[in-house]
Every structure is written in structure tokens, then in C-alpha cells.
Amino acid sequence: MRRETEAKREMKIGLLIYPGCVASGLLAFAELLTVANHRAGRKHFTLCWVGDHADLAALAPASQSTIPLGLGFGPSLFSLPVDRSLASMATEKEGVDALLVPGFWASSTREVSAAIRGHRQLIQGLKQLPATTQLLAYCSGVCLLAETGKLDNRVATSTWWLADYLGVRFPGVQWHFSQTCLYRPGYASASGVNGYLPLAQALIGQQCGQDVLRDIIELMILPKPEPRSQPLAFMKLVSIEDKLIRSLILWVEQTQASQLNLSALAQALNTTERTLSRKVKDLTGHSCAQFMRLVKLHQASERLIYSRQSIAAIGEELGFSDDTAFRRSFKQVCGFTPNDYRNEFKRT
């Protein structure tokens, strides 16, 4: 088995950088593969930085170019060297065996749509890559890959809070949002900003062998990737930059479930029901009633995971009208009964 592993040819891996991408995962991914080379005692992976700028060639020769990474928090924080352009990789000479597509910063479906519109050139470049290029995408980067059509009739996953949005926008994709990573020949997808980790581990295991992967996990104290996404965890990330939404979440968390209604919410936030409904729908993709229910059930999910309270006590504390209604509502939203959810994701 070891001889077969050592016989595997070296893989060329491209790391795609573009304005607004989450660069930290790319750097961590690169470090993991570099460590794998050292641990295996030979070069299994060659890494290169790939850029998507339209004026890449005009800036300087590709090997000397830099692309600023605008992270959405003001001016560019730093730059990374670009070895080749995405457009050049359509040829076998400049191609890579696999390309990692990172996610971009977004906290609402509206921002995701805007990012897709703003990265048309990048999406076109991905679309033109040879079928032999293995495409690896994680977090919101999966949205860019799905927009190319390369995931049609294939299984894929992405960040859980995008489930409704992606299901409507890309109905041809076989979405499995409960899975944190789906690795298939020729392509792979993973959820969350740390989705680079299971992708890197899968590559290392395939190319270097499970012994090398096990050594790296132990030496670097890498977390064990969760095989399933935790439903309702997205509530920690959704549109929290908006002051109105933050106030809404705080009010709902402090209000009994049986007392949640649009009129009381609008009065508490000093706005009209119409304005509130429109803004919540625009920022979250949900009606006010749906979003309030999600916030309340997220509270319940946290207690199920981190406390030893009985399910009945949790429902009563959060103000659900009765235990049956709480259990039914919980299963409707996340697909688990409260008891099954606790058994699957408990941390105590």
C-alpha cells in the first residue's frame, strides 16, 4: 500500500485569490500541504497562486504581479503574489491538477447575490477551465462554482444558512447541506469558512497516505472535521452588521415564544410593521415571523447542545405554548427532533 502511495505523481494545486475572498483559509491550506510534503519526505504537492484580475497582464509579468485582497473592511490589508492568471489556465501548459476556490465575505443573501454579480469575470474563467481540472470550493465559494453550471446534476454542500437561497438559485444541484464535506472525483465542496480543512485532509490522505495524514493531525493538533453541519448555527452569523437586525434578535431572545408577534416587535424597535417586514425580508430572505422563529429555535438548539436541561424545561423556559408545539416546530425547521439533535451535536 505504501509503495502505491509513493508512486502517485506530484499534484499542481492552484490557490485562487480575488478581491473580497477570505484569504486565511488559503494560507492555512497551503501550509498544510507544505507540511505534508515535508512529513512524507517528498514533494507530493506544488502550489501556485492564481489571480482573476482583468488587468493582470497589464500590471506586470504574472510571476511578479500582486492582487490586493479587499476584505470588505475598508482599504486592502495586504497583497499576495500571483503566479498565473485564471484565464491562462484554460491551456494545458498553464493548467493545474486542482484549484481551490475560497469563500468571500457575506452576511446576507443579498450580499451573496451582489458578489456573484461582481465576479462575473472570475466565474467565466472557472467555467472555461478544462474538465480535467479538479475544482475544490468551500463556504460561499461554492456559490461561484455553482454559478458556472459545473455542479449541475452533482451533489454539493455549502454553508447551512444559504440552504434556501441556493436551493432556489441552483435547482440543478443536488444539495446536501447536512454534510460538511462532499468529496467526489473531479470536484469537492465543503461548508463554513474552515471548509479548507477537510478538503486539505482528503488530498493529503489520497496523495501521501493515511499514516502521513494521521501524523500531521497529531503533530499540528488539527480538529477533527465534523461530518455533519449543525442546523441553526447560522444564526450566529446572519446579517449581524445591521443594527435593526441586531436589535430584533436581542428582543426575540428576551421575549417568550408565545408572545412573539410583528406588532409588538415593530413597537419595540420604534418602526412600522411594513418597514420592518420589508427590511427583514431583504436582509435575511425570511418573513419576520419565520426569522423570529429561527432566532427562538436557535436559543433552544444552544441549550440542547450545551446544557443538561430536559427538553420540556427548555421549551417552558423559552416560552413555547406547550411541549408538543415546541418539539413539532423544532423538527420542522431543522429536520431533527430535539432529542435527536442533542444526541447528534451535544458538547457536554
TORLUMLO-853299 format. One line per 8 residues: number of its first residue (from 1); their letters; for each residue x, y, z of N, C-alpha, C. Coordinates in pm, whole numbers, m for minus. Atoms other than C-alpha are relative to their C-alpha. Layout:
! residues N
NUM	A	X/Y/Z/X/Y/Z/X/Y/Z ~ ...
//
This chain:
! residues 348
1	MRRETEAK	84/m121/0/0/0/0/87/125/0 ~ m87/m115/m6/285/242/86/68/22/m133 ~ m65/m16/129/457/172/m247/m94/64/m101 ~ 98/m59/91/136/257/m433/m15/149/29 ~ 15/m141/m37/107/582/m238/118/81/m49 ~ m119/m71/40/466/682/m309/10/14/m151 ~ m5/m4/146/412/614/m678/m89/109/m59 ~ 89/m103/50/148/885/m705/81/119/m50
9	REMKIGLL	m75/m113/57/263/1171/m925/m30/128/76 ~ 15/m129/m67/308/1522/m792/m121/75/m55 ~ 118/m77/39/m6/1736/m797/31/149/0 ~ m9/m146/4/m10/2100/m904/m134/56/51 ~ 119/m54/m62/m257/2288/m682/m2/152/m15 ~ 16/m143/12/m382/2636/m767/m84/55/114 ~ 72/m67/m108/m498/2872/m489/m55/131/m56 ~ 63/m115/66/m747/3126/m626/m19/115/98
17	IYPGCVAS	22/m119/m81/m734/3478/m482/m74/103/m83 ~ 78/m102/69/m975/3754/m571/m48/102/103 ~ 43/m102/m95/m1099/4080/m415/m120/m46/82 ~ 109/38/m88/m1316/4009/m113/5/m142/51 ~ m5/139/m45/m1210/3648/m65/56/m9/142 ~ m52/25/m134/m1133/3505/280/135/m69/m16 ~ m133/52/33/m758/3462/238/58/m93/105 ~ m59/79/m108/m690/3299/574/m5/m150/m29
25	GLLAFAEL	12/143/31/m819/2960/456/98/m44/m106 ~ m97/33/104/m595/2970/150/139/m18/60 ~ m132/7/m62/m288/3034/363/13/m126/86 ~ m3/120/m83/m377/2757/607/5/m126/m85 ~ 0/114/93/m448/2516/320/140/m20/m56 ~ m135/8/56/m108/2597/166/98/m54/103 ~ m90/47/m105/68/2540/498/m17/m150/25 ~ 24/143/m24/m98/2201/549/63/m86/m109
33	LTVANHRA	m58/79/110/9/2076/205/152/7/0 ~ m145/m12/m11/361/2210/257/53/m91/110 ~ m38/90/m109/384/2026/590/m9/m146/m46 ~ 16/137/50/258/1712/415/120/m40/m86 ~ m120/30/81/545/1734/165/119/m35/89 ~ m113/24/m91/797/1756/449/m15/m131/75 ~ 21/121/m79/638/1479/650/13/m126/m84 ~ m7/116/88/617/1245/351/141/m23/m53
41	GRKHFTLC	m137/16/48/979/1308/259/16/17/m149 ~ m6/m28/143/898/1401/m99/m109/101/m35 ~ 92/m106/40/710/1664/m294/m123/m59/m67 ~ 126/47/56/352/1548/m341/m80/114/m61 ~ 79/m115/44/216/1900/m395/90/116/m39 ~ m59/m127/39/331/2206/m586/m112/103/1 ~ 103/m101/m17/139/2522/m502/28/124/m84 ~ m15/m127/71/77/2834/m709/m122/87/28
49	WVGDHADL	108/m96/m22/m130/3149/m661/m58/42/m133 ~ 72/m30/124/m392/3218/m925/m85/123/23 ~ 76/m123/m14/m548/3561/m982/m103/14/m111 ~ 108/m15/98/m859/3674/m1167/m10/140/m58 ~ 11/m138/45/m793/4044/m1235/0/12/m152 ~ 8/m23/145/m888/4166/m1582/128/62/m52 ~ m120/m69/44/m576/4382/m1599/127/m63/55 ~ m114/71/m56/m346/4119/m1458/123/11/m89
57	AALAPASQ	m114/m3/91/m123/4107/m1766/59/140/m11 ~ m47/m137/14/m103/4487/m1778/77/48/123 ~ m67/m43/m122/19/4513/m1421/149/m31/m3 ~ m138/46/2/340/4314/m1465/m2/m143/m48 ~ m2/143/32/458/3970/m1574/m67/m78/112 ~ 83/71/m98/237/3715/m1399/76/m41/124 ~ m77/49/m114/519/3585/m1178/33/112/99 ~ m35/m111/m88/573/3937/m1034/m123/80/43
65	STIPLGLG	121/m78/m27/212/4056/m1010/m49/m20/141 ~ 69/14/m128/19/4118/m693/m143/45/m19 ~ 140/m39/3/m353/4137/m643/m41/38/141 ~ 43/m39/m134/m486/4336/m347/m123/m80/41 ~ 115/74/m52/m728/4142/m130/m86/95/81 ~ 91/m88/m74/m1010/4379/m36/m94/m85/83 ~ 75/91/m86/m1163/4206/262/m134/56/44 ~ 131/m54/m35/m1468/4429/284/0/83/127
73	FGPSLFSL	m9/m80/m122/m1341/4619/587/81/126/m25 ~ m74/m121/31/m1203/4927/414/111/m29/m99 ~ m109/18/95/m871/4954/228/58/m142/7 ~ m63/131/6/m682/4642/121/98/m16/116 ~ m88/24/m113/m496/4485/412/137/m47/m42 ~ m129/50/47/m222/4308/217/m16/m54/m141 ~ 2/54/135/m128/4159/m116/72/m134/m1 ~ m68/129/18/m22/3813/m231/52/m8/m144
81	PVDRSLAS	m53/13/136/197/3730/m531/m86/m94/m83 ~ 79/83/91/16/3586/m830/94/m67/m100 ~ m88/74/91/190/3314/m1030/m56/m8/m142 ~ 62/10/133/m60/3293/m1314/m144/49/7 ~ 139/m48/5/m396/3423/m1428/m94/m118/m20 ~ 102/104/18/m715/3222/m1425/m22/m29/m147 ~ 22/18/143/m756/3279/m1798/107/m88/m63 ~ m109/79/61/m415/3124/m1875/m12/m148/29
89	MATEKEGV	9/140/m41/m515/2801/m1702/m93/m81/m89 ~ 82/74/96/m750/2709/m1986/87/m86/m91 ~ m92/79/82/m441/2571/m2160/70/m103/88 ~ m66/105/m76/m268/2251/m2055/134/46/55 ~ m132/m47/m40/67/2431/m2034/m5/76/131 ~ 11/m82/m121/m52/2671/m1764/m97/m61/102 ~ 103/58/m85/m307/2437/m1608/50/m56/132 ~ m31/64/m127/m319/2282/m1263/m87/m125/12
97	DALLVPGF	80/121/m21/m447/1949/m1140/m125/30/82 ~ 114/m36/m86/m674/2110/m882/6/148/33 ~ 9/m142/m34/m794/2461/m798/m90/17/121 ~ 78/m26/m120/m911/2573/m454/m68/136/m12 ~ 79/m123/9/m1192/2832/m463/m50/36/140 ~ 41/m36/m136/m1228/3010/m125/m132/76/1 ~ 122/m79/m14/m1537/3183/7/30/148/4 ~ m12/m145/m9/m1600/3556/18/m82/49/119
105	WASSTREV	70/m55/m116/m1723/3781/296/m143/39/m37 ~ 142/m32/22/m2104/3796/307/m77/m38/124 ~ 82/29/m118/m2361/3810/585/m149/m4/m31 ~ 141/11/40/m2684/3802/386/m7/m51/m143 ~ 16/49/137/m2823/3651/68/10/114/m100 ~ m14/m115/88/m2836/3999/m78/146/25/m34 ~ m142/m18/22/m2460/4031/m35/57/m112/m86 ~ m44/111/83/m2411/3686/m188/m34/26/m147
113	SAAIRGHR	41/m32/136/m2609/3789/m497/88/110/m60 ~ m85/m109/48/m2405/4109/m524/140/m50/m33 ~ m134/54/25/m2079/3915/m501/2/m81/m128 ~ 6/78/124/m2188/3677/m777/m2/93/m121 ~ 3/m98/111/m2273/3975/m1000/135/67/m19 ~ m127/m71/8/m1943/4140/m916/116/m84/m45 ~ m109/90/38/m1736/3835/m1002/m31/m77/m129 ~ 36/65/126/m1869/3760/m1350/123/m48/m76
121	QLIQGLKQ	m121/40/73/m1519/3753/m1499/63/m124/62 ~ m54/116/m69/m1396/3511/m1234/m82/m125/m31 ~ 89/112/28/m1699/3287/m1288/20/m51/m143 ~ m25/40/139/m1638/3288/m1663/132/m74/m13 ~ m129/68/2/m1277/3193/m1603/m9/m142/55 ~ 20/134/m55/m1382/2900/m1385/m74/m89/m98 ~ 81/76/96/m1633/2794/m1648/85/m54/m114 ~ m81/38/114/m1362/2774/m1914/114/m95/35
129	LPATTQLL	m107/92/m39/m1128/2553/m1712/m25/m138/m61 ~ 17/135/56/m1063/2208/m1864/m73/m93/96 ~ 74/96/m82/m1279/1923/m1739/95/m81/88 ~ m98/76/m78/m959/1762/m1610/45/73/126 ~ m38/m75/m119/m913/2038/m1350/m95/m32/114 ~ 81/32/m117/m1034/1921/m1011/m33/130/73 ~ 44/m125/m62/m1238/2201/m853/m43/m24/144 ~ 26/12/m141/m1244/2237/m476/m52/135/50
137	AYCSGVCL	56/m126/m47/m1471/2502/m323/m57/m19/140 ~ 58/8/m135/m1581/2583/31/m67/130/37 ~ 76/m114/m49/m1814/2817/215/m75/67/m117 ~ 72/m70/107/m1961/3086/m14/68/m15/m135 ~ m67/27/127/m1703/2993/m278/m75/m102/m83 ~ 81/98/72/m1938/2708/m366/m102/71/m88 ~ 96/m77/80/m2181/2974/m492/60/37/m135 ~ m68/m37/125/m1927/3089/m752/11/m122/m91
145	LAETGKLD	m14/122/79/m1869/2731/m863/m135/m44/m56 ~ 134/38/46/m2243/2661/m883/m45/89/m115 ~ 39/m94/104/m2289/2971/m1099/59/m38/m136 ~ m60/43/127/m2060/2816/m1364/m80/m112/m66 ~ 74/114/53/m2300/2523/m1407/74/m131/18 ~ m80/122/m13/m2023/2274/m1323/m49/m93/111 ~ 55/86/m105/m2217/2145/m1022/m138/m55/m35 ~ 131/51/39/m2538/2074/m1212/0/m152/m5
153	NRVATSTW	16/145/m4/m2659/1717/m1157/108/m68/85 ~ m100/56/m91/m2390/1670/m892/m39/34/144 ~ 27/m27/m140/m2402/1654/m514/97/106/49 ~ m85/m106/m54/m2266/1953/m323/m56/47/133 ~ 43/m59/m125/m2281/2128/11/56/141/8 ~ m48/m135/m24/m2229/2482/136/m45/40/140 ~ 37/m50/m132/m2291/2697/442/m151/m14/21 ~ 140/40/m25/m2622/2593/606/m97/116/m16
161	WLADYLGV	97/m109/5/m2778/2941/625/m32/44/m143 ~ 27/m30/140/m2762/2964/244/m90/m105/m65 ~ 74/114/56/m2974/2650/201/m119/42/m86 ~ 118/m40/76/m3299/2815/92/38/78/m126 ~ m45/m84/112/m3123/3067/m131/61/m85/m112 ~ m67/81/102/m2903/2813/m309/m95/m101/m64 ~ 96/95/54/m3186/2564/m347/m86/61/m110 ~ 80/m70/101/m3386/2822/m543/85/44/m118
169	RFPGVQWH	m84/m54/107/m3100/2976/m739/63/m110/m85 ~ m66/109/73/m2936/2645/m836/m75/m131/20 ~ 81/120/m20/m3211/2381/m853/60/m124/m64 ~ m61/115/67/m2997/2162/m1078/105/m70/83 ~ m100/59/m89/m2750/2095/m795/m70/m87/104 ~ 56/89/m103/m2820/1805/m559/61/40/135 ~ m56/m55/m123/m2768/1993/m233/m19/m95/118 ~ 5/79/m123/m2686/1805/87/62/86/111
177	FSQTCLYR	m53/m99/m93/m2650/2084/344/33/m59/137 ~ m33/60/m128/m2635/1847/639/143/m54/4 ~ m137/50/9/m2293/1727/517/98/116/m1 ~ m98/m108/m4/m1987/1938/596/99/m7/m116 ~ m93/14/112/m1778/1800/309/m44/m114/m91 ~ 33/103/99/m1858/1611/m9/113/m4/m102 ~ m116/13/87/m1553/1486/m198/m30/m105/m105 ~ 25/89/111/m1603/1332/m540/110/14/m103
185	PGYASASG	m101/m13/104/m1367/1258/m831/m29/120/m90 ~ 14/m114/88/m1316/1582/m1021/m50/127/67 ~ 51/m119/m68/m1478/1818/m768/m28/m32/147 ~ 34/18/m141/m1546/1872/m400/m52/131/54 ~ 54/m119/m64/m1733/2114/m177/m3/m21/150 ~ 3/8/m146/m1729/2195/193/m68/125/54 ~ 73/m112/m60/m1924/2422/428/88/75/99 ~ m66/m79/m102/m1805/2702/652/134/59/m42
193	VNGYLPLA	m126/m66/33/m1501/2931/649/120/m91/26 ~ m109/96/m23/m1290/2640/778/m16/m124/m88 ~ 21/114/90/m1405/2416/493/125/m44/m73 ~ m127/39/62/m1050/2419/358/62/m121/71 ~ m65/104/m80/m954/2178/640/m35/m141/m47 ~ 29/136/49/m1147/1863/533/46/m21/m144 ~ m48/13/138/m1052/1936/170/150/m30/m1 ~ m144/24/m9/m683/1954/260/29/m140/54
201	QALIGQQC	m23/132/m58/m706/1642/473/m32/m111/m99 ~ 32/100/101/m873/1450/191/112/m12/m103 ~ m110/2/98/m598/1549/m54/124/m65/58 ~ m119/57/m64/m322/1462/191/m14/m151/16 ~ 23/144/m15/m477/1124/265/12/m75/m131 ~ m6/64/131/m509/1043/m104/142/m6/m55 ~ m132/m11/62/m163/1160/m209/113/m56/86 ~ m110/35/m89/52/1092/96/m25/m124/83
209	GQDVLRDI	35/117/m80/m134/812/269/m55/38/136 ~ 67/m26/m127/m330/786/591/100/14/116 ~ m100/m12/m106/m14/744/804/52/143/10 ~ m49/m138/2/116/1084/697/m109/94/51 ~ 111/m85/m45/m226/1243/748/m18/m10/150 ~ 17/19/m143/m253/1092/1096/110/71/78 ~ m112/m68/m65/92/1224/1188/m23/151/4 ~ 21/m145/8/3/1576/1071/m112/43/95
217	IELMILPK	111/m32/m90/m328/1574/1261/47/2/145 ~ m47/8/m137/m149/1470/1580/104/108/31 ~ m106/m97/m23/154/1699/1541/m53/143/3 ~ 53/m136/9/m46/2008/1446/m126/18/83 ~ 121/m2/m84/m336/1921/1681/m117/56/m80 ~ 109/m46/86/m584/1964/1399/m134/m50/53 ~ 133/45/m43/m954/1950/1488/m53/m106/m95 ~ 63/101/82/m1145/1651/1367/m120/62/m71
225	PEPRSQPL	114/m62/72/m1381/1772/1090/m132/m65/38 ~ 133/52/m29/m1746/1738/1181/m62/m52/m129 ~ 58/54/123/m1918/1510/928/m133/62/m38 ~ 131/m58/27/m2249/1693/961/m3/144/48 ~ 16/m139/m40/m2338/2060/974/m103/10/112 ~ 96/m22/m109/m2516/2187/1285/m107/96/m48 ~ 108/m90/39/m2852/2327/1173/m20/107/107 ~ 28/m115/m86/m2943/2666/1321/127/72/47
233	AFMKLVSI	m122/m69/m40/m2575/2751/1383/18/129/m79 ~ m13/m119/83/m2605/3008/1104/m51/126/69 ~ 55/m118/m66/m2795/3237/1341/109/82/67 ~ m110/m74/m59/m2457/3334/1487/62/95/m101 ~ m69/m72/105/m2353/3480/1152/m88/89/m84 ~ 87/m65/96/m2659/3614/972/m14/150/25 ~ 32/m143/5/m2667/3988/895/14/75/132 ~ m12/m63/m131/m2544/4089/1240/57/141/m11
241	EDKLIRSL	m51/m135/15/m2385/4404/1096/m112/104/3 ~ 111/m95/4/m2728/4564/1060/m54/24/142 ~ 42/m34/m136/m2834/4749/1377/m143/m44/27 ~ 139/39/m21/m3204/4680/1327/m11/m151/24 ~ 5/146/m16/m3146/4305/1289/59/m40/134 ~ m57/32/m131/m2923/4301/1596/m102/28/111 ~ 102/m35/m100/m3196/4475/1793/m115/m100/m2 ~ 107/100/14/m3455/4232/1656/38/m129/71
249	ILWVEQTQ	m45/126/m61/m3251/3929/1763/0/11/152 ~ m5/m19/m145/m3196/4071/2111/m141/0/60 ~ 138/m5/m51/m3568/4145/2156/m63/m139/0 ~ 59/134/10/m3672/3798/2038/58/m91/107 ~ m64/86/m100/m3419/3630/2268/m53/30/141 ~ 47/m38/m133/m3561/3821/2565/m152/m12/17 ~ 146/9/m2/m3926/3758/2475/m45/m146/m6 ~ 54/136/1/m4130/3445/2541/m52/m35/m141
257	ASQLNLSA	40/43/135/m4202/3243/2225/m148/25/m26 ~ 146/m17/17/m4578/3262/2281/m41/146/m17 ~ 31/m142/8/m4560/3643/2286/62/68/m122 ~ m64/m57/118/m4371/3692/1961/m106/34/m105 ~ 88/m40/110/m4568/3891/1703/55/127/m63 ~ m54/m111/78/m4495/4152/1438/m33/135/63 ~ 42/m128/m56/m4691/4431/1606/85/38/121 ~ m80/m27/m120/m4508/4401/1939/146/27/m37
265	LAQALNTT	m139/m18/43/m4173/4373/1760/21/139/m60 ~ m11/m131/64/m4231/4685/1547/m6/112/105 ~ 12/m101/m105/m4337/4882/1855/128/6/83 ~ m122/4/m80/m4029/4769/2049/118/63/m73 ~ m111/m54/80/m3799/4872/1763/m30/139/m54 ~ 38/m136/40/m3982/5201/1707/m1/17/m152 ~ 13/m8/146/m4062/5134/1342/m137/m53/m38 ~ 130/50/45/m4362/5039/1131/11/m147/m37
273	ERTLSRKV	0/142/36/m4463/4682/1063/43/m19/m146 ~ m33/11/142/m4434/4744/688/149/16/m25 ~ m144/m24/15/m4081/4885/709/80/m117/54 ~ m71/111/m63/m3970/4610/942/m9/m126/m85 ~ 19/121/82/m4117/4332/726/86/6/m126 ~ m76/m15/123/m3953/4470/414/151/m17/25 ~ m142/5/m26/m3611/4509/572/46/m140/41 ~ m36/136/m42/m3607/4167/738/1/m94/m120
281	KDLTGHSC	5/84/119/m3710/4001/412/120/27/m91 ~ m111/m38/87/m3444/4193/221/133/m51/53 ~ m128/36/m59/m3162/4113/463/15/m149/28 ~ m11/140/m41/m3246/3756/561/m65/m99/m95 ~ 72/91/88/m3474/3615/293/m119/m65/67 ~ 111/57/m75/m3730/3528/561/m102/108/35 ~ 99/m92/m56/m4053/3687/675/36/25/146 ~ m27/m28/m141/m4048/3844/1022/m38/m119/89
289	AQFMRLVK	45/114/m82/m4246/3554/1165/98/m116/m10 ~ m95/109/18/m4007/3299/1015/131/29/71 ~ m129/m34/m60/m3699/3486/1131/m7/m2/152 ~ 15/5/m145/m3831/3528/1485/0/m145/49 ~ 2/140/m41/m3900/3156/1500/140/m61/m6 ~ m137/52/12/m3546/3078/1379/86/46/117 ~ m78/m52/m112/m3395/3303/1645/m34/m76/128 ~ 41/68/m123/m3600/3137/1918/46/m146/1
297	LHQASERL	m42/140/7/m3522/2786/1799/153/m12/7 ~ m145/1/m18/m3153/2878/1782/34/2/148 ~ m18/2/m146/m3175/2957/2152/m19/m141/55 ~ 28/136/m45/m3326/2614/2204/114/m94/m39 ~ m108/89/46/m3052/2446/1999/125/16/86 ~ m116/m22/m85/m2781/2609/2212/m17/m70/135 ~ 24/67/m128/m2941/2478/2529/5/m152/m15 ~ m5/144/23/m2980/2132/2380/145/m50/m9
305	IYSRQSIA	m139/40/20/m2610/2124/2292/83/15/127 ~ m93/m34/m108/m2451/2285/2595/m54/m20/141 ~ 53/17/m135/m2688/2222/2887/m55/m142/19 ~ 59/129/m33/m2833/1922/3064/m149/13/35 ~ 143/m20/m25/m3182/2073/3095/m83/m101/m78 ~ 90/88/75/m3468/1847/2997/m60/78/m116 ~ 60/m65/117/m3634/1919/2663/m124/78/41 ~ 121/m68/m47/m3958/2008/2839/35/130/72
313	AIGEELGF	m41/m118/m75/m3774/2253/3067/50/110/m95 ~ m49/m98/97/m3606/2422/2769/m117/69/m69 ~ 117/m56/66/m3937/2467/2590/m78/94/91 ~ 74/m84/m95/m4101/2606/2902/77/129/28 ~ m82/m119/m30/m3812/2846/2978/m6/101/m113 ~ 0/m90/115/m3821/2989/2625/m141/46/m36 ~ 135/m53/15/m4196/3036/2643/m83/m61/m110 ~ 85/67/99/m4334/2787/2392/m130/m41/68
321	SDDTAFRR	133/20/m58/m4705/2731/2443/m17/m136/65 ~ 4/133/m61/m4669/2361/2508/114/m84/m58 ~ m114/85/37/m4410/2083/2479/m16/m58/m140 ~ 24/59/132/m4571/1925/2172/26/102/m111 ~ m20/m105/100/m4572/2255/1981/148/30/m18 ~ m144/m25/6/m4205/2312/2067/71/m110/m80 ~ m67/111/68/m4097/1967/1951/m36/m3/m149 ~ 43/1/139/m4301/1988/1631/67/113/m80
329	SFKQVCGF	m61/m114/67/m4168/2334/1542/150/m23/m22 ~ m143/24/9/m3810/2231/1610/32/m97/m115 ~ m26/98/105/m3828/1929/1381/m32/56/m138 ~ 36/m59/129/m3999/2127/1104/114/86/m56 ~ m105/m93/44/m3711/2376/1093/132/m70/m31 ~ m136/56/20/m3400/2160/1128/3/m148/m34 ~ 1/140/43/m3512/1807/1047/32/m100/108 ~ m29/88/m113/m3422/1665/1389/m106/22/108
337	TPNDYRNE	74/m21/m123/m3636/1605/1694/99/61/100 ~ m93/m55/m99/m3491/1793/1996/91/m107/60 ~ m81/107/m58/m3372/1462/2140/108/m47/m96 ~ m98/43/99/m3202/1351/1818/106/108/m22 ~ m93/m112/17/m3045/1696/1782/104/1/114 ~ m90/4/m115/m2898/1674/2131/99/m116/m13 ~ m87/116/12/m2759/1326/2069/104/18/m110 ~ m88/m19/114/m2604/1436/1739/108/105/26
345	FKRT	m90/m115/m9/m2443/1765/1844/41/38/142 ~ m27/m41/m139/m2413/1770/2225/148/19/28 ~ m139/m32/m36/m2096/1917/2376/27/m25/148 ~ m20/23/m143/m2145/1813/2738/19/m148/28
//
